[in-house]
């Protein structure tokens, strides 16, 4: 055999494969894009229609002086307490299964078809409702024989003189439109609530840190505002089984904004104005209790007393602005200059929302304040990290240790956001430290340098905080567009951490450049060879090694031989060849080895963590299209489990098949579990129960008690 020709043939084949495989993938993705967006679907399988139709023309308002034509939506000149009557003729061609809907704005609405009452939403019909009923969609069923019949709407104005548009639709098609319009705001509110909860949880474990108190109070403020956005959303009839209760909790939430804001601003401003903030907090909280008493005794509804709460909220904002101005003049603002930008934006947007409530009758709440919350949260996180690192070399030993714990908590928050890489940042930091220590003699690295590289490894992926969850936790491989967005995490992390400057040498280089390639084909700047900072070249190896030895949703971990072969093949292309040689030597000596078992995160004894197993279970179930009721709740439990695992505590996780009456089952279950345990509806058939810090003997006894109480139920252990 002519080996020379054979080698050429293999070389040609390899080149064709390198070109042909990506081209085939690109064609496949192009076809998928056409399938997603091409509207030439006349001959495809029919999926039905989600259409709704406007029914806003032809309405006549009945007045003493005759009928007046009205085009909806409309603002009506009427006295509070006055009932306005609108009349029209229903279109012809109606059919059974159609509905007519109009959204009330705290007014009573009665709908008559051909003189017969078809729908009513008022304080008389809503159980336990005060005079001012919460806004809601009022729906009247229509039938084929209603075609061309007279329709009459009686609207009793109480708070706002507006009449919204009327919709005609089949089935529940209206809610598709509502979800499309209100869904993005609710999604942002959900994300901010989760981040606020993460900050509050993290702060619980660093409660003695002055800076963390601000993050904790901001977390409470964010959670309060996020829940308020949910309570005011047009989707609340979908979100809540009893949306009428929003007449209570929506008022509580908005009335508490001033209290939580003052608590947060007080900590940010280092308690320089503590007394005045305590006074404002006391007055605002007192007003809340007064409002509750007045409503409970039927003296005044929440809507009537809401103005007083708004007044205190406005005064809280004014006091904060005055304090910021004073700090600018005295240069004390330098202590929280990053957060100041978020504070000012938040205050301005909050006042804008407040004015919109009084001045704009069609004002829609949520979008602007959601953006302001995210900005405030980002500013606070960056400010906190900045302050902690700035004083790193001058703090006493115990304060330095607290800084380290803060960085580790941030790292765990990053890993908790990316559900498939639990402990990733921690492992990358450890691999990088081992590699740096082996390099120390040849590269003149001190012990402080090695420790610094370890810390940079912990936060190298901090920019993933800015990556959307549907990209970060996608089930399956990323599209080109999604991959481009994912790559932005290095720039996001760099911009977030840039205010820190060189307080930790190499921090910005490690965050920005750990995905550069030695051959110059990496990102974000296309650096090559030794132009790539040394810390980034170290992290590139540590990061890739952990990626290859950990499970991903689209593949299981590579074998040790596959990892070794991949590192050798990528030496000089993706990785620094000199560092790769050292890394392989460490692998041969078993000084670097996978800190995972079967690709999953482990504890210090090498056992797979329960949090990792639960994440894997969730990922598998989502991959197999299992109907998980609330994946976000499970992910939050995983985050809590990780925090407890760091403290040497654990949750014992079981799945209980719920063949019983759900409410009775949960009621009986409560007497067997403590407030530290967590219960989540996993699917319609399975209930997830996490028991906190129990011995094996205690868990076995618990399972026996369950079987005794419920009669041989099926219990599945996490494995």
C-alpha positions in Angstrom: 0.0 0.0 0.0 1.2 3.5 -0.9 1.1 5.2 2.5 1.8 8.6 1.0 -1.3 8.4 -1.2 -3.2 6.9 1.7 -2.3 9.9 3.8 -3.4 12.3 1.2 -6.7 10.5 0.8 -7.3 10.7 4.6 -6.3 14.4 4.6 -8.7 15.1 1.7 -11.4 13.1 3.5 -10.8 15.0 6.8 -11.1 18.3 5.0 -14.3 17.3 3.3 -15.7 16.2 6.6 -14.7 19.4 8.3 -16.5 21.3 5.6 -19.4 18.9 4.9 -20.5 18.3 8.5 -21.0 22.0 9.4 -22.6 22.7 6.0 -25.1 19.9 6.6 -25.8 21.2 10.0 -26.3 24.7 8.6 -28.7 23.4 6.0 -30.6 21.5 8.7 -30.9 24.6 10.8 -32.0 26.7 7.8 -34.8 24.2 7.2 -35.8 24.4 10.8 -35.9 28.2 10.6 -38.1 27.9 7.5 -40.4 25.4 9.4 -40.6 27.9 12.3 -41.3 31.1 10.5 -42.5 30.4 6.9 -46.2 31.2 6.7 -46.8 29.2 3.4 -48.7 26.6 5.3 -51.9 26.2 3.3 -51.5 22.5 2.8 -50.1 21.7 6.3 -52.1 20.1 9.1 -54.6 22.6 10.5 -53.9 23.7 14.1 -57.0 25.9 14.6 -57.2 29.7 15.1 -56.3 31.9 18.0 -58.0 35.0 16.5 -60.1 37.5 18.3 -62.2 40.3 16.7 -62.7 43.8 17.8 -66.3 44.8 18.5 -65.7 48.5 19.2 -67.8 50.3 16.6 -71.5 51.0 16.5 -72.0 51.6 20.2 -74.4 54.2 21.4 -74.4 55.7 24.9 -77.9 56.3 26.2 -78.3 59.8 27.6 -81.2 62.0 28.6 -80.9 64.0 25.4 -80.8 61.0 23.2 -78.1 58.5 22.1 -74.5 59.4 21.4 -72.2 57.4 19.2 -69.2 56.0 21.1 -66.0 54.3 19.7 -64.3 52.0 22.2 -62.1 52.2 24.1 -63.2 55.5 25.4 -62.9 58.0 28.2 -66.4 59.0 29.4 -67.3 62.2 31.1 -69.4 61.0 34.0 -69.8 61.4 37.7 -68.5 58.8 40.1 -71.4 56.5 41.1 -73.1 57.1 37.7 -74.3 54.2 35.6 -73.6 54.5 31.9 -75.6 52.5 29.4 -74.2 51.4 26.0 -76.2 49.7 23.3 -75.3 47.9 20.1 -76.4 45.1 17.8 -74.4 41.9 17.7 -72.9 40.9 14.4 -74.6 38.3 12.3 -72.9 34.9 11.8 -72.3 34.2 15.4 -72.0 30.5 16.4 -72.1 28.4 19.5 -68.9 28.5 21.5 -68.3 32.2 21.0 -67.7 34.7 23.8 -67.8 38.5 24.3 -65.4 40.1 26.8 -64.7 43.5 28.2 -62.1 44.3 30.8 -63.6 46.3 33.7 -61.5 48.9 35.5 -62.9 48.6 39.1 -66.4 49.4 37.8 -69.5 47.2 38.0 -70.4 45.7 34.6 -73.7 44.0 33.5 -74.1 42.6 30.0 -77.6 41.9 28.6 -78.3 40.1 25.3 -81.8 40.6 23.9 -82.9 41.9 27.3 -81.6 38.9 29.2 -78.8 39.3 31.7 -75.9 37.3 30.3 -73.0 38.3 32.6 -72.5 40.4 35.7 -69.3 41.4 37.6 -69.9 43.7 40.5 -69.5 44.1 44.3 -72.8 42.2 44.6 -71.5 39.1 42.8 -67.9 38.9 44.0 -67.9 37.1 47.4 -66.6 39.3 50.2 -65.8 42.2 47.8 -65.7 45.8 49.0 -67.3 48.6 46.9 -64.3 48.8 44.6 -64.0 45.4 42.8 -60.7 44.5 41.3 -60.3 44.9 37.5 -61.1 41.8 35.5 -62.3 40.5 32.2 -66.1 40.1 32.2 -67.1 37.3 29.8 -70.5 36.7 28.3 -71.3 33.5 26.4 -72.8 33.8 23.0 -74.8 31.4 20.9 -75.8 31.1 17.2 -79.3 32.5 17.9 -77.8 35.7 19.4 -76.8 36.8 15.8 -78.2 40.3 15.1 -79.7 40.6 18.6 -79.5 43.7 20.8 -76.7 43.9 23.3 -76.7 46.3 26.3 -73.9 47.1 28.7 -74.5 48.9 32.0 -71.3 50.2 33.5 -71.3 51.7 37.0 -68.3 54.0 37.4 -66.5 54.0 40.7 -62.8 54.9 40.2 -62.0 55.7 36.5 -64.2 57.0 33.7 -62.9 54.6 31.1 -64.5 51.9 29.0 -62.1 49.4 27.5 -62.5 47.7 24.1 -64.8 44.7 23.5 -63.6 41.4 22.0 -65.3 38.6 20.3 -63.6 35.2 20.2 -64.0 31.4 20.3 -63.2 29.4 23.5 -60.3 30.8 25.4 -58.6 32.6 22.5 -58.7 35.9 24.3 -56.2 34.6 26.8 -53.6 33.9 24.1 -53.8 37.6 23.3 -53.5 38.5 27.0 -50.5 36.3 27.5 -48.8 37.7 24.4 -49.2 41.3 25.7 -48.6 40.7 29.4 -46.4 37.7 29.3 -43.0 39.5 28.8 -43.7 41.8 31.8 -44.7 38.8 34.0 -41.6 36.9 32.8 -39.3 39.8 33.8 -41.2 40.0 37.1 -40.6 36.3 37.7 -36.9 36.6 36.9 -36.5 39.6 39.2 -38.4 37.8 42.0 -36.1 34.8 41.7 -33.0 37.0 41.7 -34.4 39.0 44.7 -35.0 35.7 46.5 -31.5 34.5 45.7 -30.1 37.7 47.1 -32.2 37.4 50.3 -31.3 33.8 50.7 -27.6 34.6 50.2 -27.8 37.4 52.6 -29.1 35.1 55.3 -25.8 33.3 55.4 -23.7 36.5 55.4 -26.0 38.5 57.8 -23.1 40.1 59.7 -21.7 41.8 56.6 -22.7 45.4 56.5 -22.9 45.4 52.7 -25.1 42.3 52.6 -27.8 44.0 54.6 -28.4 46.3 51.7 -28.6 43.3 49.3 -31.0 41.6 51.7 -33.3 44.6 51.9 -33.1 45.1 48.1 -34.1 41.5 47.7 -37.2 42.1 49.8 -38.0 45.3 47.8 -37.5 43.4 44.5 -39.7 40.5 45.7 -42.4 42.9 46.9 -42.5 44.8 43.6 -42.4 41.7 41.5 -45.3 40.2 43.3 -47.2 43.5 42.9 -46.6 43.4 39.1 -48.1 39.9 39.1 -51.1 41.1 41.2 -51.8 44.0 38.8 -51.2 42.0 35.6 -54.1 41.4 33.2 -53.1 37.8 33.4 -54.1 37.5 37.1 -57.3 35.6 36.2 -55.0 33.0 34.8 -52.3 33.2 37.5 -54.6 33.0 40.5 -57.4 30.6 41.1 -59.1 33.3 43.2 -58.1 36.6 41.5 -60.7 38.5 43.6 -58.2 38.2 46.5 -56.0 40.7 44.6 -58.2 43.4 46.0 -56.3 42.7 49.3 -52.7 41.6 48.5 -52.2 44.1 45.6 -52.8 47.0 48.0 -50.6 45.5 50.7 -47.7 45.0 48.2 -47.9 48.5 46.8 -48.3 50.1 50.2 -45.1 48.4 51.5 -42.9 49.7 48.6 -42.0 52.8 50.6 -41.1 50.7 53.7 -38.8 48.3 51.9 -37.3 51.1 49.8 -36.3 53.1 52.9 -34.8 50.0 54.5 -32.7 49.5 51.4 -31.7 53.1 51.0 -30.8 53.4 54.7 -28.3 50.5 54.4 -26.9 51.8 51.0 -26.2 55.2 52.6 -24.4 53.6 55.5 -27.1 54.6 58.0 -26.0 58.2 58.0 -29.7 59.2 57.9 -31.0 56.3 60.0 -33.3 58.3 62.2 -35.2 60.0 59.4 -35.6 56.7 57.5 -36.9 55.0 60.7 -39.5 57.8 61.0 -40.6 57.4 57.3 -40.7 53.6 57.6 -42.8 53.9 60.8 -45.3 56.3 59.2 -45.6 54.3 56.0 -46.1 51.0 58.0 -48.6 52.7 60.4 -50.6 53.9 57.3 -50.8 50.3 56.1 -52.2 49.1 59.4 -54.7 52.0 59.5 -55.8 51.1 56.0 -56.4 47.5 57.0 -58.4 48.6 60.1 -60.5 51.1 58.0 -61.3 48.5 55.4 -62.0 45.7 57.9 -64.5 48.0 59.8 -66.1 49.1 56.5 -65.2 52.7 57.2 -63.2 53.2 54.0 -62.1 50.8 51.2 -58.5 50.3 50.3 -58.9 52.2 47.1 -60.0 55.3 49.1 -57.1 55.2 51.5 -54.5 54.2 48.9 -53.8 57.9 48.2 -52.5 58.3 51.8 -50.1 55.4 51.2 -49.0 56.9 47.9 -48.3 60.1 49.8 -45.9 58.4 52.2 -44.3 56.6 49.3 -43.8 59.9 47.5 -42.3 61.5 50.7 -40.0 58.5 51.0 -38.7 59.2 47.5 -38.3 62.9 48.2 -36.3 62.2 51.4 -34.0 59.8 49.6 -33.4 62.3 46.8 -32.6 65.0 49.3 -30.2 62.7 51.1 -28.4 61.8 47.8 -28.1 65.5 47.0 -26.5 66.1 50.4 -24.1 63.2 49.9 -23.1 64.6 46.5 -22.3 67.9 48.1 -20.3 66.3 50.9 -18.7 63.7 48.5 -20.1 60.9 50.7 -21.8 59.6 47.6 -18.4 58.0 46.6 -19.2 55.3 49.2 -22.1 54.0 46.9 -21.5 55.8 43.6 -22.4 52.7 41.4 -25.6 52.1 43.3 -26.6 55.8 43.0 -27.3 55.4 39.3 -29.7 52.5 40.0 -31.3 54.4 42.9 -32.0 57.5 40.9 -33.4 55.5 38.0 -35.6 53.5 40.3 -36.9 56.5 42.1 -37.7 58.4 38.9 -39.5 55.4 37.3 -41.4 54.7 40.6 -42.6 58.4 40.6 -43.5 58.1 36.9 -45.6 55.0 37.7 -47.3 56.9 40.5 -48.1 59.9 38.4 -49.3 57.6 35.6 -51.8 56.0 38.0 -53.3 59.5 38.6 -52.9 61.2 35.2 -53.2 58.5 32.6 -56.5 56.6 32.7 -55.1 53.8 30.4 -51.8 53.5 32.2 -50.4 49.9 32.2 -48.2 49.0 35.1 -45.0 46.9 35.1 -42.7 47.3 32.1 -40.7 50.4 33.2 -40.4 49.5 36.8 -39.3 45.9 36.0 -36.4 47.4 34.0 -35.6 49.8 36.8 -35.6 46.9 39.3 -33.1 44.9 37.2 -30.9 47.9 36.8 -31.0 48.6 40.5 -30.2 45.0 41.3 -27.2 44.9 38.9 -25.9 48.2 40.3 -26.2 46.9 43.9 -24.5 43.6 43.1 -21.6 45.4 41.3 -21.4 48.0 44.1 -21.2 45.2 46.7 -18.5 43.3 44.8 -16.6 46.5 44.1 -16.6 47.6 47.8 -15.6 44.1 49.0 -12.6 43.8 46.6 -11.5 47.5 47.0 -10.7 47.0 50.6 -9.4 43.5 50.2 -5.7 44.2 51.1 -6.5 46.6 54.0 -9.1 44.6 55.9 -8.4 42.5 59.0 -8.2 38.7 58.6 -11.7 38.0 59.6 -13.1 40.6 57.1 -10.9 39.0 54.4 -12.4 35.6 55.1 -15.9 37.2 54.8 -14.9 38.6 51.4 -13.9 35.1 50.3 -17.3 33.7 51.5 -19.0 36.5 49.5 -17.2 35.5 46.3 -18.0 31.8 46.9 -21.7 32.7 47.4 -21.7 34.7 44.1 -20.1 31.7 42.5 -22.8 29.4 43.8 -25.5 31.8 42.6 -23.9 31.7 39.1 -23.9 27.9 39.2 -27.5 27.8 40.5 -28.6 29.9 37.6 -27.1 27.3 35.2 -28.8 24.2 36.4 -26.6 21.7 34.5 -23.2 22.9 35.9 -23.7 22.6 39.6 -20.3 23.4 41.3 -18.7 24.3 37.9 -17.1 27.5 39.1 -15.8 25.9 42.3 -14.2 23.1 40.3 -12.7 25.4 37.7 -11.1 27.4 40.5 -9.6 24.3 42.0 -8.3 22.9 38.7 -6.8 26.3 37.9 -5.1 26.5 41.4 -3.5 23.0 41.0 -2.3 23.9 37.5 -0.9 27.3 38.7 1.0 25.7 41.6 2.6 23.2 39.2 3.6 26.2 36.9 4.8 28.4 39.8 8.6 27.7 39.5 8.8 28.2 35.7 6.3 31.2 35.6 7.4 32.9 38.8 4.0 32.6 40.5 3.8 33.3 44.3 1.4 31.7 46.7 -0.7 34.8 46.6 -0.8 34.6 42.8 -2.0 31.0 43.0 -4.8 31.9 45.5 -5.7 34.9 43.3 -6.1 32.6 40.2 -8.3 30.3 42.3 -10.6 33.2 43.2 -10.8 34.4 39.6 -11.8 30.9 38.6 -14.7 31.1 41.1 -16.2 34.2 39.3 -15.0 33.6 35.7 -18.6 33.0 34.6 -20.2 35.8 36.5 -21.5 37.2 33.2 -23.9 34.3 33.0 -26.1 36.3 35.4 -27.0 38.3 32.3 -27.8 35.4 30.0 -31.5 34.6 29.6 -32.6 31.4 31.3 -34.1 30.0 28.2 -30.7 30.1 26.5 -28.6 29.1 29.5 -30.8 26.1 30.4 -32.1 25.1 27.0 -33.0 21.5 26.5 -30.8 20.6 23.6 -28.0 22.2 21.6 -28.0 25.9 21.1 -28.8 27.5 17.7 -26.2 29.9 16.2 -28.2 32.9 17.5 -28.4 31.4 21.0 -24.7 30.5 21.0 -23.9 34.1 20.0 -25.9 35.3 22.9 -24.2 32.8 25.2 -20.8 34.0 24.2 -21.7 37.5 25.4 -21.4 36.3 29.0 -17.7 37.1 29.0 -18.3 40.7 27.9 -21.2 41.1 30.4 -19.0 39.8 33.2 -16.2 42.1 32.1 -18.5 45.2 32.1 -20.0 44.2 35.5 -16.6 43.8 37.1 -14.7 46.6 35.3 -15.4 49.2 38.0 -13.2 47.0 40.2 -10.2 47.8 38.1 -7.0 46.0 39.1 -8.0 45.5 42.8 -7.6 41.8 42.1 -4.9 41.5 39.4 -6.0 39.5 36.4 -9.7 39.5 37.4 -10.9 41.3 34.3 -8.5 39.4 32.0 -9.7 36.0 33.4 -13.4 36.9 33.0 -13.1 38.4 29.5 -10.5 36.1 27.8 -11.0 32.6 29.2 -12.7 31.6 25.9 -9.9 33.0 23.7 -8.0 30.3 21.6 -4.3 30.0 21.2 -4.8 30.0 17.4 -6.7 33.3 17.5 -10.1 31.8 16.7 -11.7 32.4 20.1 -13.8 35.2 21.5 -14.5 38.0 22.3 -11.3 39.7 20.9 -9.7 37.0 18.8 -6.4 37.2 20.8 -3.8 34.5 20.1 -0.6 33.0 21.5 0.9 34.8 24.5 -1.2 37.9 23.8 -3.8 36.0 25.8 -3.2 36.8 29.5 -1.7 33.9 31.4 -4.6 33.7 33.9 -7.0 33.3 30.9 -4.9 30.5 29.4 -5.0 28.7 32.7 -8.7 29.1 33.0 -9.3 28.0 29.4 -7.8 24.6 30.3 -9.5 24.3 33.7 -12.9 25.4 32.2 -12.7 23.0 29.3 -11.6 20.1 31.4 -14.6 20.5 33.8 -16.9 20.9 30.8 -15.6 17.6 29.3 -15.8 15.7 32.6 -19.3 17.0 33.5 -22.7 16.0 32.2 -24.6 18.3 29.8 -28.2 18.1 28.8 -27.2 17.0 25.3 -24.5 14.5 26.3 -22.9 12.6 29.2 -19.3 13.3 30.3 -16.4 12.1 28.2 -14.2 9.3 29.3 -10.8 10.0 30.7 -9.2 8.7 27.5 -11.4 10.9 25.4 -10.6 13.9 27.5 -6.8 13.2 27.2 -7.1 12.8 23.4 -9.2 16.0 23.1 -6.6 18.0 25.1 -3.7 16.7 22.9 -5.6 17.4 19.7 -6.4 21.0 20.8 -2.9 21.7 22.1 -1.6 24.7 20.1 -5.0 25.3 18.6 -7.4 26.0 21.5 -4.9 25.7 24.3 -1.4 26.9 25.1 0.8 23.9 24.2 3.2 24.5 27.1 0.4 24.6 29.7 -1.4 21.7 28.1 1.8 19.6 28.5 1.8 20.5 32.2 -1.9 19.8 32.6 -1.5 16.3 31.0 1.4 15.6 33.3 -0.8 16.4 36.3 -3.5 14.1 34.9 -0.9 11.3 34.6 0.1 11.8 38.2 -3.6 11.8 39.3 -3.1 15.2 40.8 -5.8 16.5 38.5 -8.8 14.2 38.2 -12.5 14.7 37.6 -14.1 16.1 40.8 -17.4 14.6 39.6 -18.9 11.2 39.6 -20.6 10.1 36.4 -20.3 13.7 35.4 -22.2 15.0 38.4 -21.1 17.3 41.3 -19.8 15.5 44.4 -19.3 16.3 48.0 -15.9 16.2 49.8 -16.2 12.4 50.2 -16.8 11.8 46.5 -20.5 11.1 46.8 -22.9 12.6 44.2 -24.7 15.5 45.7 -28.4 15.2 46.1 -28.8 18.6 44.4 -26.9 17.3 41.3 -29.1 14.2 41.2 -32.2 16.3 41.4 -31.0 18.6 38.7 -30.3 15.6 36.5 -33.7 14.2 37.2 -35.3 17.5 36.3 -33.3 17.8 33.1 -34.1 14.2 32.0 -37.8 14.7 32.7 -37.9 17.9 30.8 -36.0 16.2 27.9 -38.7 13.5 27.8 -41.4 16.1 27.8 -42.7 15.3 31.3 -45.3 17.8 32.5 -43.3 19.3 35.3 -45.7 21.7 37.1 -43.1 24.3 38.2 -39.5 23.7 37.1 -38.5 27.1 38.7 -39.6 25.9 42.1 -37.5 22.7 41.7 -34.5 24.8 40.6 -34.9 27.1 43.6 -34.9 24.0 45.9 -31.7 22.9 44.1 -30.1 26.2 44.9 -31.2 25.9 48.6 -29.8 22.4 48.7 -26.4 23.6 47.4 -26.2 26.2 50.0 -27.0 23.7 52.7 -24.5 21.2 51.3 -21.8 23.8 51.6 -22.6 23.9 55.4 -22.4 20.1 55.7 -26.2 19.8 55.8 -28.3 17.9 53.3 -31.9 17.3 52.1 -33.2 13.8 51.8 -35.4 13.9 48.6 -38.2 11.5 47.8 -41.1 11.4 45.3 -44.5 10.4 46.6 -47.2 9.2 44.2 -50.3 11.2 45.0 -53.3 8.9 44.4 -55.3 10.6 47.1 -57.3 13.7 47.4 -54.6 16.3 46.9 -55.7 18.8 49.6 -56.3 16.0 52.2 -53.0 14.4 51.4 -51.1 17.7 51.9 -53.0 18.5 55.1 -52.1 15.1 56.6 -48.5 15.4 55.4 -48.0 18.7 57.3 -48.0 17.0 60.7 -45.1 14.8 59.7 -42.8 17.6 58.3 -41.1 20.6 59.8 -40.9 24.2 58.6 -37.4 23.4 57.3 -38.6 20.8 54.9 -39.8 21.6 51.4 -42.7 20.2 49.5 -43.4 20.8 45.8 -46.0 19.6 43.4 -43.7 17.9 40.8 -46.2 16.5 38.3 -49.9 15.8 38.5 -49.0 12.3 39.8 -45.9 12.9 41.9 -45.2 15.1 44.9 -41.6 16.1 45.7 -40.6 16.2 49.4 -37.2 17.3 50.6 -36.5 16.5 54.3 -33.9 18.7 55.9 -30.9 17.3 57.8 -32.5 13.9 58.7 -30.6 10.7 59.7 -31.2 7.5 57.8 -33.1 6.1 60.8 -35.3 9.2 60.9 -36.1 9.0 57.2 -36.9 5.3 57.4 -39.3 5.9 60.3 -40.9 8.8 58.3 -41.5 6.5 55.3 -43.1 3.9 57.6 -45.4 6.6 59.1 -46.4 7.7 55.6 -47.3 4.2 54.6 -49.2 3.7 57.8 -51.2 6.9 57.4 -52.0 6.7 53.7 -52.1 2.9 53.2 -49.2 1.7 51.0 -48.4 4.7 48.9 -45.6 4.6 46.4 -42.4 6.3 47.5 -39.5 6.8 45.0 -36.1 7.7 46.3 -33.8 10.1 44.4 -31.0 8.3 42.7 
